[in-house]
């Protein structure tokens, strides 16, 4: 049974099954640490996410040696309009090999064209990207949805994906690109709709990624500046929404490739703002992002001790307890889990 009806007319209606799935998701995220996995727990945490344009076999093959936690295989802005078809063919050819080379160290995330993009041949680029995914023997770990401005954009995209991709494939992580003032204003409803459309064995809400260059263009301000004070409102809105809906908050790129000290300062700013990871555009930036967004040894020791103590108290039937003088409830427990997920990356 399809999750959606009415795709032909682009009038998408959520079925009762999806509404029940949303209620179940929110119930799990708001209960005790012992209630089981949340949807986002099914996806790993990232420190770094490297953009890799799908326009060069050399770039794709080199991405496996860069040490990034995720590679964003970009079919959208990273590929010229007259190369889109070639890029899809190249990805079809190389993705199985890349999965083998990435192993468990790096996740593949395919960034799709926006659902409103029209190719040079008049066809819908998003539909062609979805058809590519459906034809793959193995799905990527996640996809990035571009130009999401409203809840309806989420419904249309996930409806098309649900129709095209065989149900025995998955789960497929969903990473939303936040790239416009409209998206910032609609983030709460967008995230809510994403959770409504999610199922553990189908689509897994994964994170929000800040695309500051498109955002700045829409505002009419300088997109090359390193002065992030102009982005404060959007940053805080994205981080707040991500934390409220238990999603990763992925910081925007730092565009000055040869300024590694500036890159480090930018990562520190993002980390202190509440972002959980960083987009990078060059292999030289990966190590810095991995270092800044990784938990310290002291933080890892705290998290490991807390989780061990939690298991002891769970066996005693205690849901809330005190650890090192701090009251431990569900949010504190989740922070410890997140820390250990990143620690596994750091220690790998």
Residue frames relative to the residue before (quaternion, step in Angstrom):
aa qw qx qy qz dx dy dz
X 1.0000 0.0000 0.0000 0.0000 0.00 0.00 0.00
X 0.4187 -0.7264 0.4827 0.2530 3.60 -0.68 1.00
X 0.5354 -0.6315 0.4548 0.3281 3.54 -1.13 0.61
X 0.8021 0.2370 -0.0859 0.5414 3.55 1.07 -0.70
X 0.1766 -0.7345 0.6362 0.1569 3.52 -1.33 0.36
X 0.7740 0.4201 -0.2581 0.3972 3.53 -1.29 0.33
X 0.3151 0.7786 -0.5060 0.1962 3.60 1.13 0.37
X 0.6003 0.5876 -0.3756 0.3916 3.59 0.99 -0.71
X 0.7496 0.3567 -0.2047 0.5186 3.56 1.02 -0.75
X 0.4131 -0.7200 0.4385 0.3444 3.56 1.38 0.01
X 0.5096 0.5709 -0.4618 0.4484 3.56 1.14 0.65
X 0.0884 -0.8505 0.5184 -0.0065 3.52 -0.01 1.34
X 0.0934 -0.7954 0.5982 0.0267 3.57 -0.82 1.00
X 0.3812 -0.7162 0.5372 0.2306 3.56 -0.85 0.96
X 0.3612 -0.7306 0.5377 0.2160 3.56 -0.90 0.88
X 0.6579 -0.5041 0.3675 0.4218 3.60 -1.18 0.38
X 0.5820 0.5905 -0.3752 0.4145 3.59 1.07 -0.70
X 0.6756 0.4928 -0.2967 0.4613 3.56 0.95 -0.89
X 0.6329 0.5253 -0.3328 0.4613 3.56 0.98 -0.81
X 0.6508 0.4976 -0.3176 0.4774 3.59 1.00 -0.79
X 0.6214 0.5456 -0.3372 0.4500 3.56 1.08 -0.75
X 0.6397 0.5189 -0.3243 0.4652 3.58 1.04 -0.78
X 0.6481 0.5161 -0.3207 0.4591 3.56 0.92 -0.91
X 0.6520 0.5119 -0.3144 0.4627 3.56 1.01 -0.86
X 0.6355 0.5383 -0.3279 0.4459 3.58 1.01 -0.84
X 0.6940 0.4686 -0.2883 0.4644 3.57 0.81 -0.98
X 0.6122 0.5458 -0.3574 0.4468 3.59 1.06 -0.65
X 0.6685 0.4959 -0.3050 0.4628 3.58 0.95 -0.84
X 0.6979 0.4849 -0.2973 0.4352 3.60 0.89 -0.90
X 0.7414 0.4217 -0.2417 0.4626 3.59 1.10 -0.47
X 0.6044 0.5740 -0.3635 0.4160 3.60 1.22 0.06
X 0.7664 -0.3907 0.2596 0.4388 3.54 -1.34 -0.14
X 0.6810 -0.4914 0.3452 0.4190 3.60 -1.25 0.33
X 0.6860 0.5004 -0.2931 0.4395 3.59 1.10 -0.58
X 0.4900 0.7130 -0.4122 0.2857 3.61 1.25 -0.01
X 0.6524 -0.5201 0.3298 0.4417 3.60 1.21 -0.16
X 0.7094 -0.4611 0.3200 0.4263 3.57 -1.30 -0.05
X 0.3216 -0.6675 0.6291 0.2348 3.49 -1.29 0.58
X 0.6779 -0.4762 0.3438 0.4422 3.57 -1.24 0.31
X 0.7092 0.4633 -0.2865 0.4475 3.60 0.78 -0.95
X 0.5427 0.5980 -0.4107 0.4233 3.61 1.22 -0.27
X 0.6056 0.5735 -0.3570 0.4207 3.59 1.18 -0.47
X 0.7034 0.3955 -0.2482 0.5359 3.58 1.26 -0.33
X 0.4783 -0.6863 0.4574 0.3015 3.62 -0.93 0.78
X 0.4878 -0.6182 0.5188 0.3327 3.54 -1.30 0.32
X 0.2574 -0.7616 0.5780 0.1402 3.55 -1.14 0.72
X 0.2748 -0.6920 0.6288 0.2242 3.51 -1.32 0.38
X 0.8039 0.0792 0.0017 0.5894 3.56 0.99 -0.89
X 0.0686 -0.7669 0.6373 0.0326 3.53 -1.19 0.70
X 0.1929 -0.8276 0.5243 0.0550 3.55 -0.36 1.31
X 0.3477 -0.7168 0.5670 0.2093 3.56 -0.80 1.04
X 0.0079 -0.7847 0.6190 -0.0325 3.57 -0.88 1.02
X 0.3084 -0.7597 0.5386 0.1942 3.62 -0.37 1.17
X 0.3342 -0.7435 0.5436 0.2001 3.59 -0.87 0.94
X 0.4534 0.6714 -0.4688 0.3521 3.56 0.67 1.11
X 0.7607 0.2726 -0.1498 0.5697 3.56 1.31 0.06
X 0.4307 -0.6974 0.5118 0.2572 3.56 -0.79 1.03
X 0.6160 0.5621 -0.3416 0.4335 3.57 1.07 -0.75
X 0.6633 0.4998 -0.3049 0.4661 3.60 0.92 -0.91
X 0.6608 0.5140 -0.3150 0.4472 3.58 0.92 -0.87
X 0.6857 0.4769 -0.2938 0.4648 3.57 0.86 -0.90
X 0.6506 0.5221 -0.3183 0.4504 3.59 1.03 -0.76
X 0.5720 0.6323 -0.3818 0.3567 3.60 1.10 -0.63
X 0.6132 0.5792 -0.3482 0.4091 3.58 1.11 -0.59
X 0.7142 0.4405 -0.2550 0.4806 3.60 1.19 -0.44
X 0.5340 0.6905 -0.3726 0.3151 3.61 1.26 -0.03
X 0.4492 -0.7300 0.4284 0.2859 3.60 1.19 -0.29
X 0.4281 0.6959 -0.4737 0.3288 3.59 1.22 0.26
X 0.5210 -0.6355 0.4680 0.3251 3.56 -1.13 0.62
X 0.7821 0.0540 -0.0381 0.6196 3.57 1.19 -0.55
X 0.2001 -0.7377 0.6283 0.1445 3.53 -1.20 0.62
X 0.2454 -0.7703 0.5778 0.1120 3.56 -0.71 1.16
X 0.1616 -0.8079 0.5641 0.0537 3.54 -0.10 1.34
X 0.1850 -0.8742 0.4482 0.0260 3.49 -0.02 1.46
X 0.1244 -0.7884 0.6015 0.0331 3.55 -0.62 1.22
X 0.6352 0.5574 -0.3299 0.4206 3.59 1.23 -0.23
X 0.8555 0.1068 -0.0642 0.5026 3.60 -0.46 -1.17
X 0.6454 0.5567 -0.3244 0.4102 3.59 1.14 -0.52
X 0.7191 0.3706 -0.2302 0.5409 3.58 1.29 -0.08
X 0.4751 -0.6759 0.4865 0.2842 3.58 -0.88 0.96
X 0.6395 -0.5682 0.3514 0.3804 3.62 -1.05 0.71
X 0.7270 0.4294 -0.2542 0.4717 3.59 0.99 -0.75
X 0.6686 0.4753 -0.3013 0.4860 3.60 1.33 0.14
X 0.3742 0.7673 -0.4670 0.2304 3.59 1.27 0.01
X 0.6728 0.4934 -0.3068 0.4580 3.58 0.84 -0.92
X 0.6436 0.5161 -0.3162 0.4685 3.57 0.97 -0.85
X 0.6438 0.5322 -0.3226 0.4452 3.59 1.00 -0.83
X 0.6497 0.5053 -0.3236 0.4668 3.60 0.96 -0.79
X 0.6407 0.5123 -0.3269 0.4693 3.58 0.98 -0.76
X 0.6535 0.5142 -0.3116 0.4598 3.58 0.98 -0.85
X 0.6622 0.4996 -0.3104 0.4642 3.58 0.95 -0.83
X 0.6095 0.5472 -0.3417 0.4607 3.58 1.03 -0.77
X 0.6785 0.5048 -0.2750 0.4573 3.54 0.98 -0.90
X 0.8126 0.3546 -0.1488 0.4380 3.58 0.78 -1.05
X 0.5391 0.6725 -0.4169 0.2886 3.62 1.04 -0.57
X 0.6400 0.5092 -0.3614 0.4478 3.67 0.84 -0.70
X 0.6467 0.5058 -0.3116 0.4784 3.59 1.04 -0.79
X 0.6471 0.5212 -0.3179 0.4567 3.57 0.98 -0.85
X 0.6191 0.5395 -0.3482 0.4521 3.58 0.98 -0.78
X 0.6596 0.5017 -0.3069 0.4679 3.57 0.98 -0.84
X 0.6946 0.4708 -0.2743 0.4697 3.59 0.98 -0.85
X 0.6367 0.5172 -0.3311 0.4664 3.60 1.05 -0.70
X 0.1348 -0.8136 0.5482 0.1394 3.56 1.00 -0.83
X 0.7459 -0.3491 0.2780 0.4945 3.57 -0.95 -0.88
X 0.5489 0.6485 -0.3840 0.3614 3.60 1.27 -0.17
X 0.8060 0.1574 -0.0429 0.5690 3.57 1.04 -0.77
X 0.2624 -0.7635 0.5728 0.1421 3.56 -0.96 0.91
X 0.3535 -0.7128 0.5642 0.2205 3.54 -1.11 0.72
X 0.0179 -0.7665 0.6415 -0.0265 3.54 -0.94 1.02
X 0.1802 -0.8013 0.5642 0.0846 3.59 -0.53 1.15
X 0.2428 -0.7669 0.5803 0.1273 3.56 -0.69 1.12
X 0.2465 -0.8003 0.5364 0.1053 3.55 -0.57 1.22
X 0.5676 -0.5418 0.4851 0.3859 3.52 -1.32 0.30
X 0.5863 -0.5807 0.4218 0.3756 3.58 -1.15 0.52
X 0.5903 -0.6152 0.3858 0.3525 3.57 -1.11 0.66
X 0.6773 0.4753 -0.3068 0.4704 3.61 1.22 -0.21
X 0.4966 0.6788 -0.4233 0.3368 3.59 1.26 -0.12
X 0.1650 -0.7747 0.6069 0.0653 3.56 -1.00 0.92
X 0.3849 -0.7500 0.4975 0.2047 3.56 -0.81 1.02
X 0.7075 -0.4579 0.3295 0.4258 3.54 -1.32 0.14
X 0.6838 0.4574 -0.2859 0.4914 3.58 1.19 -0.49
X 0.5937 -0.5975 0.3549 0.4057 3.57 1.28 0.13
X 0.5690 0.6081 -0.3796 0.4029 3.59 1.26 -0.10
X 0.5525 -0.6045 0.4632 0.3388 3.54 -1.27 0.39
X 0.3996 -0.7421 0.4861 0.2309 3.58 -0.52 1.17
X 0.6270 0.5420 -0.3462 0.4396 3.59 0.98 -0.78
X 0.6509 0.5149 -0.3229 0.4549 3.58 0.91 -0.88
X 0.6502 0.5060 -0.3174 0.4696 3.59 1.00 -0.79
X 0.6317 0.5225 -0.3313 0.4672 3.59 1.04 -0.74
X 0.6587 0.5041 -0.3078 0.4661 3.58 0.97 -0.87
X 0.6271 0.5247 -0.3357 0.4677 3.59 0.99 -0.76
X 0.6027 0.5463 -0.3426 0.4700 3.57 1.10 -0.70
X 0.6598 0.5057 -0.3141 0.4585 3.59 0.85 -0.94
X 0.6649 0.5255 -0.3049 0.4344 3.56 0.92 -0.94
X 0.6947 0.4890 -0.2735 0.4511 3.58 1.11 -0.65
X 0.5533 0.6411 -0.3908 0.3607 3.60 1.22 -0.36
X 0.4960 -0.6512 0.4761 0.3213 3.62 -1.01 0.70
X 0.7824 0.0945 -0.0466 0.6138 3.58 1.19 -0.59
X 0.4153 -0.7173 0.5032 0.2444 3.56 -0.81 1.00
X 0.5334 -0.5594 0.4969 0.3945 3.58 -1.24 0.31
X 0.6654 -0.4906 0.3630 0.4298 3.56 -1.25 0.22
X 0.7946 -0.0624 0.0808 0.5984 3.57 1.04 -0.81
X 0.2622 -0.7163 0.6112 0.2114 3.53 -1.38 0.10
X 0.3151 -0.7158 0.5865 0.2106 3.53 -1.26 0.47
X 0.2162 -0.7731 0.5862 0.1089 3.57 -0.78 1.06
X 0.2378 -0.8112 0.5270 0.0876 3.56 -0.61 1.20
X 0.8497 0.1850 -0.1342 0.4752 3.54 -1.34 0.48
X 0.2687 0.7384 -0.5595 0.2637 3.56 0.82 1.03
X 0.0459 -0.8409 0.5386 -0.0250 3.57 -0.39 1.25
X 0.8096 0.1361 -0.0261 0.5704 3.59 1.16 -0.50
X 0.6544 -0.4891 0.3799 0.4337 3.61 -1.22 0.23
X 0.6153 0.5627 -0.3503 0.4267 3.59 1.04 -0.69
X 0.5972 0.5534 -0.3614 0.4545 3.58 1.07 -0.65
X 0.6354 0.5190 -0.3242 0.4710 3.60 1.00 -0.80
X 0.6635 0.5171 -0.3095 0.4433 3.57 0.87 -0.96
X 0.6671 0.5068 -0.3054 0.4526 3.59 0.89 -0.95
X 0.6817 0.4969 -0.2959 0.4481 3.58 0.87 -0.95
X 0.7138 0.4432 -0.2734 0.4683 3.60 0.80 -0.95
X 0.5799 0.5646 -0.3744 0.4524 3.58 1.14 -0.51
X 0.6704 0.4936 -0.2915 0.4711 3.55 0.90 -0.95
X 0.6482 0.5137 -0.3132 0.4667 3.58 0.99 -0.83
X 0.6614 0.5181 -0.3078 0.4465 3.56 0.93 -0.89
X 0.6563 0.5137 -0.3115 0.4564 3.56 1.03 -0.76
X 0.7616 0.4427 -0.2119 0.4231 3.55 0.89 -0.96
X 0.7386 0.4355 -0.2429 0.4537 3.58 0.89 -0.91
X 0.4965 -0.6677 0.4623 0.3066 3.62 -0.75 0.98
X 0.5314 -0.6852 0.4055 0.2892 3.54 -0.94 0.87
X 0.6232 0.5363 -0.3566 0.4436 3.59 1.20 -0.26
X 0.6144 0.5000 -0.3585 0.4940 3.59 1.29 0.15
X 0.5683 0.5960 -0.4403 0.3578 3.54 -1.06 0.68
X 0.5470 -0.0050 -0.7897 -0.2778 1.49 -2.50 -0.19
X 0.3169 -0.7375 0.5728 0.1660 3.54 -1.28 0.48
X 0.3517 -0.7452 0.5313 0.1966 3.55 -0.65 1.12
X 0.2082 -0.7695 0.5949 0.1033 3.56 -1.12 0.74
X 0.0616 -0.7782 0.6246 -0.0235 3.53 -0.67 1.24
X 0.2127 -0.8021 0.5488 0.1013 3.59 -0.65 1.10
X 0.3166 -0.7325 0.5751 0.1802 3.55 -0.95 0.95
X 0.1913 -0.7745 0.5972 0.0837 3.58 -0.73 1.12
X 0.1140 0.8613 -0.4680 0.1619 3.55 -0.09 1.33
X 0.7718 0.3161 -0.1673 0.5257 3.62 1.18 0.01
X 0.6166 -0.5287 0.4202 0.4046 3.59 -1.22 0.38
X 0.6137 0.5509 -0.3539 0.4412 3.60 1.03 -0.73
X 0.6489 0.5126 -0.3174 0.4640 3.57 0.96 -0.83
X 0.6349 0.5295 -0.3343 0.4525 3.59 0.92 -0.86
X 0.6946 0.4790 -0.2797 0.4581 3.60 0.87 -0.94
X 0.7512 0.3928 -0.1976 0.4924 3.59 1.13 -0.67
X 0.3347 0.8077 -0.4599 0.1554 3.60 1.26 0.00
X 0.6431 0.5302 -0.3536 0.4246 3.61 0.87 -0.81
X 0.7044 0.4471 -0.2696 0.4808 3.58 0.85 -0.95
X 0.6032 0.5506 -0.3544 0.4554 3.59 1.09 -0.65
X 0.6822 0.4753 -0.2864 0.4761 3.59 0.87 -0.94
X 0.6329 0.5246 -0.3385 0.4578 3.57 0.97 -0.78
X 0.6627 0.4987 -0.3051 0.4681 3.59 0.94 -0.86
X 0.6129 0.5465 -0.3481 0.4524 3.57 1.02 -0.74
X 0.6798 0.4670 -0.2938 0.4831 3.59 0.92 -0.82
X 0.6131 0.5506 -0.3501 0.4453 3.58 1.05 -0.67
X 0.7301 0.4342 -0.2273 0.4761 3.57 1.04 -0.78
X 0.5726 0.6347 -0.3600 0.3737 3.58 1.28 -0.09
X 0.0099 -0.7331 0.6791 0.0361 3.47 -1.35 0.57
X 0.5931 -0.6211 0.3707 0.3536 3.58 -0.95 0.84
X 0.7550 0.3734 -0.2197 0.4922 3.58 0.99 -0.73
X 0.6995 0.4658 -0.2450 0.4834 3.59 1.27 0.09
X 0.7926 -0.0986 0.1214 0.5894 3.58 0.41 -1.26
X 0.1397 -0.8030 0.5785 0.0328 3.55 -0.83 1.05
X 0.3620 -0.7187 0.5448 0.2358 3.65 -0.53 1.09
X 0.1426 -0.8516 0.5042 0.0138 3.54 -0.59 1.17
X 0.7822 -0.2915 0.2215 0.5041 3.58 0.75 -0.94
X 0.3700 -0.6604 0.6012 0.2557 3.48 -1.47 0.06
X 0.1187 -0.8000 0.5871 0.0350 3.57 -0.86 1.00
X 0.3532 -0.7632 0.5112 0.1774 3.56 -0.76 1.10
X 0.1106 -0.7764 0.6195 0.0363 3.56 -0.68 1.17
X 0.1368 -0.8691 0.4695 0.0746 3.55 0.36 1.26
X 0.6050 0.5813 -0.3780 0.3913 3.60 1.07 -0.55
X 0.6599 0.4632 -0.3038 0.5076 3.59 0.95 -0.82
X 0.6261 0.5500 -0.3342 0.4402 3.57 1.01 -0.82
X 0.6794 0.4831 -0.2898 0.4701 3.58 0.89 -0.94
X 0.6186 0.5407 -0.3449 0.4539 3.58 1.01 -0.76
X 0.6683 0.4982 -0.2969 0.4658 3.57 0.96 -0.86
X 0.6768 0.4646 -0.2880 0.4931 3.59 1.13 -0.59
X 0.4166 -0.7168 0.4617 0.3153 3.58 1.20 -0.40
X 0.5488 0.5863 -0.4168 0.4258 3.59 1.09 0.69
X 0.7021 -0.4876 0.3314 0.3993 3.55 -1.30 0.42
X 0.2550 -0.7916 0.5390 0.1334 3.59 -0.73 1.05
X 0.6557 0.5140 -0.3274 0.4458 3.63 1.20 -0.15
X 0.4947 0.6847 -0.4280 0.3213 3.59 1.21 -0.23
X 0.3267 -0.7184 0.5752 0.2152 3.54 -1.21 0.56
X 0.4835 0.6395 -0.4371 0.4076 3.58 1.30 0.23
X 0.1473 -0.8488 0.5051 0.0532 3.56 -0.14 1.29
X 0.3968 0.7165 -0.4895 0.2994 3.59 1.21 0.11
X 0.6224 0.5529 -0.3363 0.4402 3.58 1.14 -0.61
X 0.7070 0.4614 -0.2480 0.4751 3.58 1.21 -0.46
X 0.3667 0.7892 -0.4533 0.1926 3.57 1.29 -0.10
X 0.6609 0.5145 -0.3273 0.4375 3.60 0.83 -0.92
X 0.6887 0.4792 -0.2853 0.4633 3.59 0.84 -0.99
X 0.6325 0.5401 -0.3355 0.4424 3.59 0.96 -0.83
X 0.7096 0.4578 -0.2724 0.4611 3.57 0.79 -1.00
X 0.6183 0.5337 -0.3473 0.4607 3.59 1.07 -0.68
X 0.6720 0.4937 -0.3019 0.4621 3.59 0.91 -0.90
X 0.6779 0.4912 -0.3026 0.4556 3.59 0.82 -0.97
X 0.6467 0.5226 -0.3241 0.4512 3.58 0.96 -0.84
X 0.6650 0.4908 -0.3038 0.4740 3.58 0.92 -0.88
X 0.6480 0.5246 -0.3252 0.4463 3.58 0.92 -0.88
X 0.6910 0.4673 -0.2903 0.4689 3.59 0.85 -0.91
X 0.6396 0.5402 -0.3329 0.4340 3.61 1.01 -0.78
X 0.7726 0.3197 -0.1651 0.5230 3.57 1.06 -0.79
X 0.5008 -0.7006 0.4016 0.3116 3.60 1.27 0.44
X 0.4428 0.6692 -0.4657 0.3731 3.57 0.94 0.94
X 0.5473 -0.5623 0.4874 0.3831 3.54 -1.27 0.32
X 0.2194 -0.7409 0.6200 0.1358 3.57 -1.19 0.68
X 0.1014 -0.8333 0.5434 0.0000 3.56 -0.27 1.30
X 0.3715 -0.7700 0.4855 0.1827 3.55 -0.58 1.22
X 0.6045 -0.5955 0.4084 0.3364 3.55 -1.25 0.56
X 0.6413 -0.5355 0.3977 0.3791 3.55 -1.33 0.27
X 0.2953 -0.6710 0.6408 0.2278 3.52 -1.38 0.37
X 0.2976 -0.8493 0.4180 0.1240 3.54 -0.30 1.30
X 0.6172 0.5290 -0.3657 0.4533 3.64 1.21 -0.26
X 0.2604 -0.8447 0.4460 0.1405 3.54 0.20 1.34
X 0.7433 0.4225 -0.2406 0.4594 3.61 0.94 -0.81
X 0.6119 0.5213 -0.3576 0.4754 3.63 1.23 0.14
X 0.1002 -0.8467 0.5211 0.0388 3.56 0.24 1.26
X 0.6063 0.5287 -0.3611 0.4717 3.60 1.12 -0.54
X 0.6383 0.5090 -0.3201 0.4807 3.55 1.05 -0.74
X 0.6100 0.5469 -0.3351 0.4653 3.55 1.10 -0.74
X 0.6603 0.5040 -0.3120 0.4612 3.58 0.93 -0.88
X 0.6555 0.5038 -0.3117 0.4683 3.58 0.93 -0.87
X 0.6399 0.5238 -0.3194 0.4627 3.58 1.05 -0.77
X 0.6367 0.5155 -0.3194 0.4763 3.59 1.04 -0.77
X 0.6436 0.5147 -0.3234 0.4650 3.58 0.95 -0.87
X 0.6270 0.5263 -0.3342 0.4671 3.59 0.98 -0.82
X 0.6738 0.4982 -0.3007 0.4554 3.58 0.86 -0.93
X 0.6510 0.5187 -0.3111 0.4587 3.57 0.95 -0.88
X 0.6927 0.4695 -0.2745 0.4736 3.58 0.94 -0.90
X 0.6229 0.5338 -0.3351 0.4634 3.60 1.21 -0.46
X 0.6120 -0.5662 0.3469 0.4295 3.58 1.20 -0.47
X 0.4443 0.6654 -0.4760 0.3650 3.58 1.24 0.08
X 0.3670 -0.7570 0.5085 0.1837 3.54 -1.11 0.74
X 0.7983 0.0460 -0.0211 0.6001 3.60 1.22 -0.27
X 0.3715 -0.7451 0.5308 0.1582 3.55 -1.33 0.23
X 0.3584 -0.6739 0.6007 0.2379 3.54 -1.11 0.78
X 0.0539 -0.7876 0.6130 0.0309 3.57 -1.01 0.77
X 0.3026 -0.7800 0.5291 0.1417 3.55 -1.16 0.63
X 0.7649 0.2391 -0.1593 0.5765 3.59 1.26 -0.01
X 0.5925 -0.6012 0.3946 0.3631 3.61 -0.99 0.73
X 0.6157 0.5685 -0.3563 0.4133 3.61 1.07 -0.63
X 0.6615 0.5131 -0.3037 0.4549 3.60 1.20 -0.41
X 0.5185 0.6909 -0.4023 0.3034 3.59 1.19 -0.49
X 0.6848 0.5087 -0.2984 0.4280 3.57 0.78 -1.02
X 0.6379 0.5263 -0.3286 0.4561 3.58 1.02 -0.78
X 0.6620 0.4967 -0.3063 0.4705 3.57 0.90 -0.91
X 0.6468 0.5234 -0.3224 0.4513 3.59 0.93 -0.86
X 0.6716 0.5015 -0.2974 0.4571 3.57 1.00 -0.83
X 0.7131 0.4698 -0.2755 0.4415 3.59 0.76 -1.03
X 0.7595 0.3914 -0.2081 0.4762 3.58 0.93 -0.88
X 0.5301 0.5920 -0.4262 0.4323 3.58 1.26 0.16
X 0.4989 -0.6401 0.4783 0.3357 3.61 -1.05 0.61
X 0.5331 -0.6180 0.4717 0.3337 3.57 -1.16 0.62
X 0.6601 -0.4926 0.3783 0.4224 3.56 -1.28 0.30
X 0.6351 0.5295 -0.3286 0.4564 3.58 1.04 -0.77
X 0.6597 0.5057 -0.3080 0.4628 3.58 1.00 -0.84
X 0.6266 0.5292 -0.3329 0.4653 3.58 1.06 -0.75
X 0.6495 0.5131 -0.3191 0.4616 3.58 0.94 -0.89
X 0.6280 0.5313 -0.3275 0.4649 3.60 1.03 -0.81
X 0.6908 0.4866 -0.2861 0.4519 3.57 0.82 -0.99
X 0.6527 0.5109 -0.3224 0.4572 3.58 0.93 -0.87
X 0.6679 0.4974 -0.3034 0.4631 3.58 0.93 -0.86
X 0.6460 0.5217 -0.3224 0.4545 3.57 0.99 -0.80
X 0.6738 0.4901 -0.3048 0.4614 3.58 0.90 -0.87
X 0.6217 0.5186 -0.3431 0.4762 3.57 1.06 -0.69
X 0.6632 0.4947 -0.3042 0.4721 3.57 0.96 -0.85
X 0.6168 0.5577 -0.3412 0.4384 3.56 1.04 -0.74
X 0.6387 0.5244 -0.3289 0.4570 3.56 0.98 -0.82
X 0.6365 0.5230 -0.3269 0.4631 3.58 1.00 -0.81
X 0.6996 0.4603 -0.2748 0.4723 3.58 0.86 -0.95
X 0.5891 0.5634 -0.3710 0.4448 3.59 1.12 -0.60
X 0.6619 0.5062 -0.3030 0.4625 3.57 0.98 -0.86
X 0.6712 0.4632 -0.2897 0.5011 3.57 1.23 -0.48
X 0.5210 -0.6648 0.3926 0.3641 3.56 1.31 0.03
X 0.5189 0.6329 -0.4120 0.4006 3.59 1.22 0.46
X 0.2710 -0.7927 0.5298 0.1323 3.59 -0.65 1.12
X 0.7645 0.2106 -0.1119 0.5989 3.59 1.15 -0.64
X 0.0802 0.7989 -0.5891 0.0912 3.58 -0.91 0.93
X 0.4550 -0.6582 0.5232 0.2933 3.57 -1.32 0.08
X 0.0133 -0.7845 0.6196 -0.0234 3.56 -0.92 0.97
X 0.8349 -0.0756 -0.0118 0.5451 3.57 -0.70 1.14
X 0.7440 -0.4406 0.2154 0.4539 3.53 0.92 0.94
X 0.6636 0.4804 -0.3002 0.4886 3.60 1.29 -0.03
X 0.4518 -0.6644 0.5258 0.2794 3.53 -1.03 0.86
X 0.1831 -0.7917 0.5781 0.0745 3.58 -0.78 1.06
X 0.0680 0.7611 -0.6412 0.0705 3.54 -0.70 1.15
X 0.8062 -0.3120 0.1771 0.4704 3.59 -1.25 -0.16
X 0.6779 0.4877 -0.3320 0.4386 3.68 0.77 -0.83
X 0.6521 0.5000 -0.3207 0.4710 3.59 0.98 -0.82
X 0.6234 0.5393 -0.3282 0.4614 3.58 1.02 -0.80
X 0.6656 0.5004 -0.3087 0.4596 3.60 0.94 -0.87
X 0.6168 0.5313 -0.3560 0.4588 3.60 1.04 -0.68
X 0.6445 0.5126 -0.3220 0.4672 3.57 1.00 -0.78
X 0.6359 0.5211 -0.3279 0.4654 3.59 1.00 -0.80
X 0.6592 0.5101 -0.3042 0.4612 3.57 0.94 -0.92
X 0.6294 0.5374 -0.3294 0.4545 3.58 1.01 -0.80
X 0.6925 0.4700 -0.2882 0.4653 3.57 0.90 -0.86
X 0.5901 0.5527 -0.3701 0.4576 3.58 1.12 -0.58
X 0.6782 0.4578 -0.2872 0.4980 3.59 0.99 -0.81
X 0.6013 0.5710 -0.3603 0.4272 3.58 1.08 -0.67
X 0.6121 0.5504 -0.3511 0.4462 3.57 1.03 -0.71
X 0.6235 0.5152 -0.3317 0.4855 3.58 1.11 -0.72
X 0.6800 0.5197 -0.2911 0.4275 3.56 0.86 -1.00
X 0.7476 0.4173 -0.2081 0.4730 3.54 0.99 -0.91
X 0.4880 0.6857 -0.4257 0.3323 3.59 1.30 -0.21
